[in-house]
Amino acid sequence: MVNYYEVERSTDGWTFFKINKIFPENNKALLQYLQSSDDIAQIKSIYVYYRLKIVGFNKKIAYSQISKLNLQENSSDLKIVLS
């Protein structure tokens, strides 16, 4: 069971930093929709990468796939799906 999620961001695809911590509302659901915002106005990179760090009650850690966002092609109101 999931204790919490951390939304992580990177500008190089390798080094990630936590931008938000989210606690699930219902650990029994197989599919959950989580929401987080990120102020990327000051980012100079063309690309931004996101992933979820998934931390269980047993302290085990797993990561979602990485999503790559092109800041030159996308609008300011985005939704990213991580699996």
C-alpha positions in Angstrom: 0.0 0.0 0.0 1.1 3.5 -0.8 2.1 5.9 2.0 2.6 8.9 -0.2 3.7 10.1 -3.6 6.4 12.6 -4.5 6.2 14.6 -7.7 9.7 15.1 -9.0 11.0 17.4 -11.8 14.2 17.4 -13.8 15.6 19.6 -16.5 18.2 17.1 -17.7 16.3 13.8 -17.4 18.7 12.4 -14.8 18.7 14.6 -11.7 15.2 14.9 -10.1 14.1 17.2 -7.3 10.9 16.9 -5.3 8.3 19.6 -6.0 5.4 18.2 -4.1 4.3 15.4 -1.7 0.8 14.0 -2.1 -0.9 11.6 0.3 -3.5 9.3 -1.3 -7.1 9.7 -0.2 -8.0 6.0 -0.6 -5.4 3.3 -0.6 -8.0 0.7 -1.7 -8.5 2.2 -5.1 -6.6 0.6 -8.0 -6.6 3.8 -10.0 -6.1 7.3 -8.4 -6.1 10.7 -9.9 -3.5 12.9 -8.3 -3.1 16.6 -8.9 -0.1 18.9 -8.5 1.0 22.2 -9.8 4.4 23.4 -10.8 5.6 26.9 -11.5 8.0 26.5 -14.4 8.1 30.2 -15.5 11.8 30.6 -14.5 13.0 27.4 -16.1 15.5 28.1 -18.9 15.6 24.5 -20.3 13.6 23.5 -23.4 12.5 20.3 -21.8 11.2 19.4 -18.4 10.9 15.8 -17.1 8.5 14.6 -14.5 8.1 11.3 -12.6 6.4 10.0 -9.4 8.3 8.6 -6.5 6.0 6.1 -4.9 6.7 5.3 -1.2 5.0 2.4 0.6 4.3 2.0 4.3 7.0 -0.6 4.3 9.5 2.2 3.1 9.9 0.5 -0.3 10.3 2.9 -3.2 9.2 2.7 -6.8 9.2 5.2 -9.7 6.8 5.9 -12.5 7.8 6.2 -16.1 9.4 9.6 -16.9 7.3 12.1 -18.9 9.1 14.6 -21.1 7.5 18.0 -21.7 8.7 20.4 -24.4 8.2 23.9 -23.1 8.4 25.5 -26.5 5.5 23.5 -27.9 3.1 23.3 -25.0 0.7 25.7 -23.4 0.8 26.9 -19.8 -2.2 24.7 -18.7 -1.0 21.1 -19.0 -2.0 17.7 -17.7 0.6 15.0 -17.6 -0.3 11.4 -17.1 2.3 9.3 -15.3 2.0 5.5 -15.1 
